[in-house]
Amino acid sequence: MFLRPVLAAACLAAAGALEYCSSVSGDGCETLRVYPSGSAVYLDTGSLGAQDAISLENITGVKQLKYMRRNTSPRKAPGSPLGAKFRNFRRQVLEMRWDDGSKEGVYSGTIPALGPTSTLSYSGHTFFFTYNGEEIARFLMTAGVNMYIIEPASDDAETFASPAYTHAKEEEAFMRRYEEETGYPWLAFYGRDKPVLNMWPAEFLGQTHVVASPHAYTHADGVSEGDLALSLQVLSHAPAGPRVFLVKELLSEFECDHVVELGKKVIRDSMVGQGGGFKSKTRTSRNGWLRRSAAPTL
């Protein structure tokens, strides 16, 4: 079975394509076709074995993958979850509050002046925004509506005429059309370019692709040696299930330990709301973020 190839050398550069020799067995050597794509080099091994001879249990030791079932309840039913985007076109930082039936509501963070925020909520819930105790805007979360605009002050002609406000209204109209046409909300950035990332084929169980990269494993912080080649092996594919690949030995032992040690320094109780957030009794998780600049290995 194919595990992790070790690149021996870049042998040829013929007709615009490279050839690599990869040790895929103890004493054998197989020539792999190489396809340049961006900064890395991609190698296609084909099946690396007869299609019918490979089973999920052969590859992973697991007899069957269990998939999460899609929620079949109506998305637009009362109380259904939704993602909400807010755009503030007032020139003041506003407090965001969830309406729990009380006069003051539940503080849920802030939204920047002329800026955005977002939250996860449920249809039927209400949020309102205040400035110095005065209510500026109120929105009932409605299934199928995912963008809510806090309009400029009535005398703020400059903001009404601004490109940002025009763009937000266009995004709002686009999101409504998208929902009507597809039945799903558009939660990505509006005006997003078409995806350019490669989508690896998943035509049969055990199909394997190899990715060769100049970014090798690190065994001390910032120190790496040699080349790196990783295999992507198909564990699941349509129509039986989603596209799933197994990537073995993705990180070195040092890299795993290094991430864990750095993570221990930044993990903390999860917060709720925007503008710094606050501790909630209902959110009990912990999380942390590591920036690429935190260490040379990252």
Protein Blocks (a to p, Z undefined) as FASTA:
>chain_A
ZZbdcdfbdfbdgehiacddddfbfkbccddddddehjbccddebjopafklpcfklmno
pabdcdddddfbdfkbghiacddddddfbfbdcdddddehianlpaebjadehiacdddd
dehiacdddeehiafbdcdddehiabdcddddfklmmlmmpmklmmmmmmmmmmmmmmmm
nopacfbdehiacdfbdcdddfbghiacddddfbdcdfbehiaedjdddddddfbdcfkb
ccddddehkbcfklmmmmmmmmmmmgccddedeehiaadfklmcdcddddfklpmkZZ
